[in-house]
Amino acid sequence: MLANFEEFIKGNMGRIRRIALRYANEGEVEDLTQEIIIALWKAHQKFRGDSKPETWLYRIAFNTAMTSLRKSIRHRELESQLNSLQTINDIDTTGYSEDEILSSFLDSLNEIEASILMMYLDGLSASDMEKVLGIKANAIGVRINRLKQKYIETYVN
């Protein structure tokens, strides 16, 4: 256990801020700094001294930063998907619902493309799709970009 948590944080605030600066988006550095301090606070009573306190700090801070980064990436992906779906509203699709347009687009694709698109819309990562389809994640990324382009060419232009 750390004897004086407050002093430990004050003495390591530079490290904590550098980690937050490295992994947070521009407007989120203070939030990540606070998340790291909270995570350290929650874990400090379990610190047994098996490693140096600074090593322990880096492990907790890095894990907290990576969790925050994953959440941020997922949030941006969802926003991107929402924005791409909202472009449907800008198309002259009188008489067609968004579901009908998506269904029509899916029907125009082969099985693999349709599977990739459905998994993408469900939020699966390329590496998750690789495990399901047996296609390399890089190739899946290329196919997703081609599907987006095909959609734009078909329904936007």
N, CA, C and O of each residue as an XYZ file, in Angstrom:
628
protein
N       0.847     -1.182      0.000
C       0.000      0.000      0.000
C       0.889      1.242      0.000
O       1.942      1.270      0.638
N       0.452      2.252     -0.717
C       1.184      3.512     -0.756
C       0.874      4.304      0.508
O      -0.290      4.496      0.858
N       1.919      4.760      1.188
C       1.751      5.451      2.469
C       0.961      6.740      2.315
O      -0.008      6.954      3.045
N       1.341      7.589      1.401
C       0.678      8.871      1.249
C       0.277      9.048     -0.221
O       1.071      9.504     -1.044
N      -0.942      8.684     -0.524
C      -1.432      8.709     -1.898
C      -1.376     10.110     -2.496
O      -0.956     10.281     -3.640
N      -1.791     11.097     -1.737
C      -1.816     12.473     -2.243
C      -0.418     12.950     -2.649
O      -0.246     13.563     -3.702
N       0.564     12.668     -1.816
C       1.945     13.045     -2.141
C       2.451     12.281     -3.369
O       3.152     12.835     -4.215
N       2.088     11.021     -3.446
C       2.478     10.203     -4.592
C       1.929     10.805     -5.883
O       2.650     10.905     -6.875
N       0.659     11.205     -5.877
C       0.040     11.802     -7.066
C       0.720     13.122     -7.410
O       1.044     13.374     -8.570
N       0.933     13.957     -6.409
C       1.598     15.245     -6.670
C       2.982     15.033     -7.265
O       3.370     15.738     -8.196
N       3.714     14.092     -6.749
C       5.059     13.820     -7.237
C       5.099     13.201     -8.628
O       6.124     13.256     -9.307
N       3.993     12.617     -9.048
C       3.946     11.941    -10.347
C       2.964     12.579    -11.326
O       2.635     11.998    -12.360
N       2.505     13.774    -10.988
C       1.515     14.436    -11.838
C       2.054     14.663    -13.258
O       1.303     14.577    -14.229
N       3.344     14.950    -13.373
C       3.940     15.127    -14.706
C       3.821     13.866    -15.543
O       3.492     13.936    -16.727
N       4.084     12.725    -14.946
C       3.960     11.446    -15.666
C       2.509     11.215    -16.088
O       2.233     10.836    -17.226
N       1.608     11.445    -15.171
C       0.188     11.221    -15.454
C      -0.258     12.109    -16.609
O      -0.941     11.646    -17.522
N       0.124     13.382    -16.572
C      -0.267     14.317    -17.637
C       0.362     13.924    -18.977
O      -0.293     14.027    -20.015
N       1.608     13.481    -18.968
C       2.248     13.068    -20.226
C       1.517     11.885    -20.842
O       1.327     11.833    -22.057
N       1.111     10.946    -20.019
C       0.357      9.795    -20.524
C      -0.975     10.266    -21.095
O      -1.378      9.848    -22.181
N      -1.659     11.143    -20.352
C      -2.945     11.660    -20.824
C      -2.775     12.440    -22.130
O      -3.586     12.306    -23.046
N      -1.734     13.244    -22.213
C      -1.478     14.009    -23.443
C      -1.224     13.084    -24.627
O      -1.623     13.377    -25.754
N      -0.566     11.982    -24.363
C      -0.219     11.046    -25.442
C      -1.444     10.313    -25.969
O      -1.528     10.054    -27.169
N      -2.386      9.975    -25.112
C      -3.481      9.102    -25.517
C      -4.844      9.769    -25.624
O      -5.779      9.152    -26.135
N      -4.988     11.003    -25.162
C      -6.294     11.663    -25.218
C      -6.370     12.587    -26.422
O      -5.356     13.099    -26.897
N      -7.571     12.788    -26.900
C      -7.796     13.794    -27.928
C      -7.632     15.168    -27.288
O      -7.639     15.301    -26.064
N      -7.486     16.172    -28.117
C      -7.122     17.504    -27.644
C      -7.986     18.020    -26.496
O      -7.436     18.511    -25.510
N      -9.270     17.935    -26.576
C     -10.130     18.481    -25.544
C     -10.401     17.546    -24.375
O     -11.177     17.883    -23.480
N      -9.770     16.375    -24.371
C     -10.097     15.362    -23.375
C      -8.952     15.033    -22.429
O      -9.032     14.059    -21.680
N      -7.886     15.830    -22.451
C      -6.706     15.545    -21.629
C      -7.047     15.612    -20.141
O      -6.658     14.732    -19.373
N      -7.768     16.647    -19.737
C      -8.115     16.792    -18.316
C      -9.000     15.641    -17.845
O      -8.824     15.127    -16.741
N      -9.950     15.242    -18.685
C     -10.827     14.123    -18.325
C     -10.035     12.839    -18.136
O     -10.248     12.107    -17.170
N      -9.111     12.566    -19.072
C      -8.308     11.355    -18.956
C      -7.393     11.423    -17.737
O      -7.201     10.422    -17.047
N      -6.834     12.589    -17.472
C      -6.001     12.754    -16.272
C      -6.806     12.389    -15.033
O      -6.317     11.666    -14.165
N      -8.024     12.880    -14.948
C      -8.876     12.569    -13.800
C      -9.223     11.076    -13.741
O      -9.237     10.479    -12.664
N      -9.504     10.477    -14.909
C      -9.802      9.039    -14.938
C      -8.619      8.225    -14.419
O      -8.799      7.255    -13.682
N      -7.415      8.623    -14.805
C      -6.210      7.916    -14.353
C      -6.058      8.054    -12.847
O      -5.765      7.077    -12.159
N      -6.253      9.262    -12.331
C      -6.127      9.471    -10.877
C      -7.173      8.647    -10.130
O      -6.871      8.054     -9.095
N      -8.382      8.607    -10.640
C      -9.441      7.803    -10.003
C      -9.067      6.323    -10.023
O      -9.242      5.621     -9.026
N      -8.553      5.850    -11.158
C      -8.145      4.438    -11.254
C      -7.019      4.146    -10.272
O      -7.006      3.092     -9.635
N      -6.072      5.078    -10.146
C      -4.981      4.901     -9.176
C      -5.532      4.872     -7.757
O      -5.108      4.058     -6.937
N      -6.465      5.750     -7.474
C      -7.074      5.796     -6.143
C      -7.765      4.460     -5.815
O      -7.605      3.917     -4.722
N      -8.525      3.953     -6.773
C      -9.238      2.692     -6.549
C      -8.285      1.527     -6.336
O      -8.608      0.583     -5.615
N      -7.103      1.586     -6.964
C      -6.168      0.465     -6.907
C      -5.068      0.625     -5.861
O      -4.345     -0.330     -5.579
N      -4.934      1.796     -5.294
C      -3.746      2.043     -4.454
C      -3.693      1.185     -3.191
O      -2.602      0.869     -2.715
N      -4.820      0.810     -2.650
C      -4.808     -0.018     -1.439
C      -4.363     -1.452     -1.733
O      -3.954     -2.182     -0.830
N      -4.448     -1.842     -2.996
C      -4.033     -3.192     -3.382
C      -2.561     -3.258     -3.791
O      -2.032     -4.341     -4.043
N      -1.906     -2.105     -3.856
C      -0.493     -2.083     -4.240
C       0.327     -2.786     -3.164
O       0.321     -2.379     -2.002
N       1.031     -3.842     -3.558
C       1.764     -4.672     -2.594
C       3.246     -4.330     -2.549
O       3.956     -4.795     -1.657
N       3.715     -3.543     -3.474
C       5.129     -3.208     -3.499
C       5.975     -4.218     -4.252
O       7.199     -4.208     -4.126
N       5.344     -5.097     -5.040
C       6.089     -6.079     -5.843
C       6.903     -5.400     -6.937
O       7.906     -5.939     -7.405
N       6.466     -4.222     -7.336
C       7.188     -3.447     -8.341
C       7.369     -2.031     -7.795
O       6.822     -1.674     -6.752
N       8.141     -1.247     -8.519
C       8.312      0.134     -8.100
C       6.971      0.861     -8.249
O       6.200      0.540     -9.154
N       6.686      1.813     -7.394
C       5.425      2.555     -7.514
C       5.242      3.200     -8.891
O       4.119      3.277     -9.390
N       6.323      3.659     -9.504
C       6.227      4.288    -10.819
C       5.822      3.272    -11.885
O       5.058      3.597    -12.793
N       6.325      2.057    -11.778
C       5.948      1.000    -12.717
C       4.473      0.678    -12.571
O       3.760      0.523    -13.563
N       4.023      0.578    -11.336
C       2.613      0.329    -11.041
C       1.766      1.469    -11.618
O       0.729      1.220    -12.232
N       2.205      2.719    -11.422
C       1.487      3.876    -11.942
C       1.350      3.779    -13.455
O       0.261      3.975    -13.993
N       2.451      3.475    -14.149
C       2.397      3.371    -15.604
C       1.424      2.283    -16.054
O       0.676      2.473    -17.013
N       1.435      1.160    -15.373
C       0.536      0.064    -15.756
C      -0.922      0.492    -15.613
O      -1.723      0.279    -16.523
N      -1.270      1.091    -14.481
C      -2.650      1.538    -14.251
C      -3.009      2.647    -15.243
O      -4.075      2.617    -15.859
N      -2.111      3.625    -15.392
C      -2.390      4.760    -16.276
C      -2.526      4.311    -17.723
O      -3.424      4.763    -18.432
N      -1.641      3.425    -18.165
C      -1.691      2.947    -19.540
C      -2.987      2.181    -19.798
O      -3.644      2.400    -20.816
N      -3.358      1.282    -18.879
C      -4.599      0.525    -19.055
C      -5.813      1.443    -19.084
O      -6.732      1.236    -19.876
N      -5.819      2.450    -18.228
C      -6.919      3.408    -18.203
C      -6.968      4.191    -19.515
O      -8.042      4.398    -20.082
N      -5.807      4.623    -19.990
C      -5.737      5.376    -21.242
C      -6.197      4.524    -22.426
O      -6.914      5.016    -23.298
N      -5.795      3.265    -22.465
C      -6.185      2.391    -23.566
C      -7.693      2.136    -23.559
O      -8.325      2.101    -24.615
N      -8.260      1.961    -22.381
C      -9.711      1.787    -22.279
C     -10.422      3.033    -22.784
O     -11.395      2.935    -23.531
N      -9.947      4.185    -22.387
C     -10.526      5.445    -22.842
C     -10.385      5.598    -24.354
O     -11.315      6.047    -25.023
N      -9.238      5.230    -24.885
C      -8.994      5.323    -26.320
C      -9.943      4.412    -27.093
O     -10.497      4.811    -28.118
N     -10.130      3.193    -26.604
C     -11.059      2.266    -27.270
C     -12.469      2.836    -27.286
O     -13.164      2.749    -28.299
N     -12.898      3.422    -26.163
C     -14.233      4.027    -26.099
C     -14.346      5.180    -27.087
O     -15.369      5.331    -27.755
N     -13.310      5.983    -27.179
C     -13.299      7.127    -28.083
C     -13.368      6.676    -29.537
O     -14.106      7.252    -30.336
N     -12.602      5.649    -29.877
C     -12.608      5.124    -31.239
C     -13.988      4.568    -31.574
O     -14.523      4.824    -32.653
N     -14.550      3.818    -30.659
C     -15.885      3.243    -30.879
C     -16.920      4.351    -31.063
O     -17.803      4.243    -31.914
N     -16.810      5.413    -30.267
C     -17.738      6.543    -30.373
C     -17.616      7.204    -31.743
O     -18.626      7.523    -32.370
N     -16.377      7.412    -32.214
C     -16.176      8.025    -33.530
C     -16.708      7.130    -34.639
O     -17.275      7.627    -35.613
N     -16.532      5.816    -34.508
C     -17.047      4.895    -35.523
C     -18.563      4.961    -35.589
O     -19.140      4.980    -36.676
N     -19.209      4.997    -34.430
C     -20.666      5.090    -34.411
C     -21.141      6.407    -35.013
O     -22.127      6.427    -35.750
N     -20.455      7.505    -34.709
C     -20.805      8.797    -35.305
C     -20.650      8.745    -36.821
O     -21.489      9.267    -37.556
N     -19.590      8.122    -37.279
C     -19.346      8.012    -38.714
C     -20.448      7.193    -39.385
O     -20.944      7.567    -40.448
N     -20.826      6.086    -38.768
C     -21.899      5.263    -39.317
C     -23.205      6.047    -39.352
O     -23.946      5.988    -40.334
N     -23.481      6.776    -38.282
C     -24.699      7.571    -38.213
C     -24.692      8.638    -39.296
O     -25.700      8.853    -39.968
N     -23.549      9.311    -39.465
C     -23.450     10.345    -40.500
C     -23.641      9.764    -41.886
O     -24.291     10.379    -42.732
N     -23.078      8.573    -42.133
C     -23.237      7.972    -43.455
C     -24.684      7.551    -43.687
O     -25.186      7.630    -44.808
N     -25.353      7.104    -42.626
C     -26.767      6.753    -42.776
C     -27.622      8.001    -42.951
O     -28.638      7.958    -43.645
N     -27.230      9.108    -42.336
C     -28.001     10.333    -42.460
C     -27.922     10.910    -43.857
O     -28.796     11.686    -44.245
N     -26.895     10.553    -44.635
C     -26.828     11.051    -46.000
C     -27.986     10.511    -46.830
O     -28.330     11.080    -47.865
N     -28.581      9.422    -46.381
C     -29.751      8.888    -47.076
C     -30.854      9.934    -47.108
O     -31.598     10.024    -48.085
N     -30.963     10.725    -46.049
C     -32.002     11.747    -45.987
C     -31.802     12.835    -47.039
O     -32.760     13.519    -47.400
N     -30.585     13.005    -47.534
C     -30.293     14.026    -48.528
C     -30.561     13.535    -49.952
O     -30.491     14.325    -50.893
N     -30.860     12.264    -50.124
C     -31.082     11.673    -51.438
C     -32.584     11.717    -51.746
O     -33.415     11.612    -50.844
N     -32.914     11.870    -53.011
C     -34.318     11.832    -53.399
C     -34.771     10.378    -53.393
O     -34.650      9.668    -54.391
N     -35.281      9.963    -52.280
C     -35.720      8.580    -52.111
C     -37.206      8.552    -51.786
O     -37.658      7.761    -50.957
N     -37.937      9.400    -52.430
C     -39.369      9.504    -52.194
C     -40.019      8.131    -52.292
O     -39.871      7.423    -53.287
N     -40.722      7.783    -51.265
C     -41.434      6.519    -51.261
C     -40.636      5.349    -50.716
O     -41.166      4.242    -50.621
N     -39.377      5.560    -50.356
C     -38.550      4.473    -49.840
C     -38.091      4.794    -48.420
O     -37.679      5.916    -48.124
N     -38.168      3.805    -47.562
C     -37.656      3.973    -46.203
C     -36.166      3.667    -46.183
O     -35.639      3.071    -47.122
N     -35.494      4.068    -45.128
C     -34.068      3.771    -45.003
C     -33.831      2.268    -45.019
O     -32.850      1.797    -45.596
N     -34.729      1.510    -44.385
C     -34.593      0.051    -44.379
C     -34.701     -0.521    -45.790
O     -33.973     -1.447    -46.147
N     -35.615      0.035    -46.595
C     -35.774     -0.442    -47.965
C     -34.538     -0.130    -48.806
O     -34.109     -0.944    -49.625
N     -33.974      1.052    -48.595
C     -32.772      1.430    -49.342
C     -31.611      0.514    -48.959
O     -30.896      0.016    -49.828
N     -31.428      0.294    -47.657
C     -30.352     -0.582    -47.194
C     -30.568     -2.008    -47.685
O     -29.622     -2.668    -48.115
N     -31.807     -2.482    -47.624
C     -32.113     -3.827    -48.099
C     -31.824     -3.959    -49.591
O     -31.284     -4.970    -50.040
N     -32.182     -2.943    -50.343
C     -31.900     -2.950    -51.785
C     -30.402     -2.999    -52.045
O     -29.937     -3.736    -52.914
N     -29.654     -2.213    -51.289
C     -28.204     -2.196    -51.459
C     -27.615     -3.556    -51.097
O     -26.762     -4.075    -51.817
N     -28.067     -4.134    -49.981
C     -27.570     -5.455    -49.570
C     -27.877     -6.505    -50.632
O     -27.055     -7.382    -50.899
N     -29.061     -6.416    -51.240
C     -29.441     -7.378    -52.277
C     -28.537     -7.290    -53.498
O     -28.369     -8.271    -54.221
N     -27.956     -6.117    -53.729
C     -27.089     -5.939    -54.897
C     -25.682     -6.487    -54.675
O     -24.881     -6.542    -55.608
N     -25.380     -6.894    -53.441
C     -24.036     -7.352    -53.093
C     -23.947     -8.864    -53.131
O     -24.958     -9.557    -53.013
N     -22.725     -9.381    -53.297
C     -22.541    -10.819    -53.177
C     -22.555    -11.192    -51.688
O     -22.596    -10.318    -50.823
N     -22.522    -12.483    -51.406
C     -22.646    -12.945    -50.015
C     -21.580    -12.380    -49.089
O     -21.883    -11.942    -47.979
N     -20.336    -12.390    -49.544
C     -19.228    -11.905    -48.720
C     -19.385    -10.416    -48.442
O     -19.260     -9.978    -47.298
N     -19.661     -9.629    -49.497
C     -19.830     -8.190    -49.321
C     -20.986     -7.885    -48.369
O     -20.868     -7.029    -47.492
N     -22.093     -8.584    -48.547
C     -23.255     -8.361    -47.684
C     -22.922     -8.722    -46.233
O     -23.328     -8.025    -45.303
N     -22.188     -9.802    -46.053
C     -21.796    -10.202    -44.697
C     -20.897     -9.155    -44.059
O     -21.074     -8.801    -42.893
N     -19.926     -8.658    -44.831
C     -19.022     -7.636    -44.314
C     -19.807     -6.391    -43.933
O     -19.593     -5.827    -42.860
N     -20.712     -5.957    -44.797
C     -21.494     -4.753    -44.511
C     -22.361     -4.930    -43.269
O     -22.437     -4.033    -42.429
N     -23.006     -6.071    -43.153
C     -23.856     -6.297    -41.973
C     -23.031     -6.319    -40.696
O     -23.442     -5.747    -39.686
N     -21.877     -6.969    -40.723
C     -21.023     -7.009    -39.541
C     -20.477     -5.618    -39.222
O     -20.370     -5.239    -38.056
N     -20.133     -4.862    -40.264
C     -19.633     -3.496    -40.083
C     -20.704     -2.633    -39.417
O     -20.420     -1.900    -38.471
N     -21.916     -2.724    -39.910
C     -23.013     -1.938    -39.339
C     -23.340     -2.373    -37.908
O     -23.858     -1.588    -37.114
N     -23.032     -3.626    -37.594
C     -23.238     -4.118    -36.227
C     -22.068     -3.774    -35.314
O     -22.093     -4.091    -34.125
N     -21.045     -3.127    -35.863
C     -19.938     -2.651    -35.040
C     -18.791     -3.625    -34.848
O     -17.933     -3.394    -33.996
N     -18.749     -4.703    -35.610
C     -17.630     -5.631    -35.493
C     -16.374     -5.016    -36.099
O     -16.447     -4.304    -37.099
N     -15.248     -5.287    -35.505
C     -13.976     -4.793    -36.031
C     -13.527     -5.688    -37.181
O     -14.026     -6.798    -37.365
N     -12.575     -5.173    -37.945
C     -12.039     -5.958    -39.062
C     -11.400     -7.249    -38.556
O     -11.494     -8.287    -39.212
N     -10.749     -7.190    -37.391
C     -10.128     -8.421    -36.862
C     -11.196     -9.427    -36.433
O     -10.993    -10.633    -36.571
N     -12.322     -8.951    -35.918
C     -13.421     -9.867    -35.591
C     -13.987    -10.495    -36.859
O     -14.278    -11.691    -36.899
N     -14.137     -9.669    -37.899
C     -14.641    -10.185    -39.174
C     -13.672    -11.203    -39.768
O     -14.095    -12.187    -40.375
N     -12.374    -10.967    -39.593
C     -11.352    -11.892    -40.089
C     -11.561    -13.276    -39.477
O     -11.449    -14.288    -40.169
N     -11.862    -13.317    -38.193
C     -12.077    -14.596    -37.516
C     -13.312    -15.312    -38.052
O     -13.342    -16.540    -38.132
N     -14.324    -14.541    -38.417
C     -15.560    -15.129    -38.915
C     -15.427    -15.559    -40.370
O     -15.840    -16.660    -40.736
N     -14.852    -14.694    -41.196
C     -14.840    -14.917    -42.640
C     -13.572    -15.566    -43.174
O     -13.571    -16.113    -44.277
N     -12.491    -15.510    -42.399
C     -11.229    -16.055    -42.875
C     -10.548    -15.175    -43.912
O      -9.681    -15.633    -44.656
N     -10.945    -13.912    -43.956
C     -10.335    -12.933    -44.866
C      -9.497    -12.004    -44.003
O      -9.939    -11.594    -42.929
N      -8.297    -11.667    -44.453
C      -7.399    -10.799    -43.690
C      -8.072     -9.467    -43.366
O      -8.842     -8.942    -44.170
N      -7.778     -8.927    -42.187
C      -8.378     -7.677    -41.729
C      -8.103     -6.530    -42.695
O      -8.977     -5.696    -42.932
N      -6.891     -6.483    -43.257
C      -6.566     -5.425    -44.225
C      -7.469     -5.505    -45.449
O      -7.950     -4.486    -45.945
N      -7.692     -6.714    -45.928
C      -8.555     -6.905    -47.095
C      -9.991     -6.508    -46.768
O     -10.696     -5.956    -47.613
N     -10.415     -6.785    -45.558
C     -11.768     -6.396    -45.138
C     -11.883     -4.875    -45.114
O     -12.894     -4.321    -45.547
N     -10.855     -4.203    -44.613
C     -10.859     -2.738    -44.611
C     -10.990     -2.170    -46.014
O     -11.720     -1.204    -46.236
N     -10.279     -2.772    -46.960
C     -10.364     -2.338    -48.358
C     -11.775     -2.560    -48.884
O     -12.337     -1.695    -49.555
N     -12.343     -3.720    -48.577
C     -13.702     -4.013    -49.049
C     -14.729     -3.057    -48.450
O     -15.667     -2.643    -49.132
N     -14.554     -2.709    -47.188
C     -15.476     -1.748    -46.556
C     -15.407     -0.409    -47.287
O     -16.442      0.193    -47.574
N     -14.219      0.052    -47.584
C     -14.078      1.314    -48.319
C     -14.720      1.227    -49.703
O     -15.358      2.179    -50.153
N     -14.555      0.103    -50.368
C     -15.171     -0.080    -51.692
C     -16.698     -0.110    -51.583
O     -17.399      0.431    -52.438
N     -17.204     -0.750    -50.523
C     -18.657     -0.783    -50.319
C     -19.208      0.619    -50.080
O     -20.266      0.971    -50.602
N     -18.496      1.411    -49.297
C     -18.925      2.796    -49.061
C     -18.964      3.561    -50.375
O     -19.918      4.284    -50.659
N     -17.905      3.390    -51.181
C     -17.844      4.078    -52.470
C     -18.970      3.617    -53.387
O     -19.596      4.433    -54.064
N     -19.224      2.334    -53.411
C     -20.304      1.793    -54.250
C     -21.648      2.348    -53.802
O     -22.488      2.690    -54.635
N     -21.858      2.442    -52.501
C     -23.100      3.000    -51.974
C     -23.259      4.457    -52.420
O     -24.326      4.864    -52.879
N     -22.196      5.222    -52.280
C     -22.229      6.647    -52.657
C     -22.539      6.778    -54.146
O     -23.374      7.591    -54.543
N     -21.865      5.977    -54.963
C     -22.091      6.036    -56.406
C     -23.518      5.648    -56.776
O     -24.098      6.202    -57.711
N     -24.079      4.696    -56.041
C     -25.413      4.195    -56.353
C     -26.505      5.108    -55.836
O     -27.477      5.366    -56.547
N     -26.370      5.601    -54.620
C     -27.482      6.307    -53.984
C     -27.277      7.799    -53.758
O     -28.241      8.522    -53.505
N     -26.041      8.268    -53.844
C     -25.804      9.672    -53.558
C     -25.622     10.465    -54.845
O     -26.175     11.556    -54.983
N     -24.860      9.932    -55.778
C     -24.585     10.695    -57.018
C     -25.681     10.551    -58.024
O     -25.602     11.125    -59.110
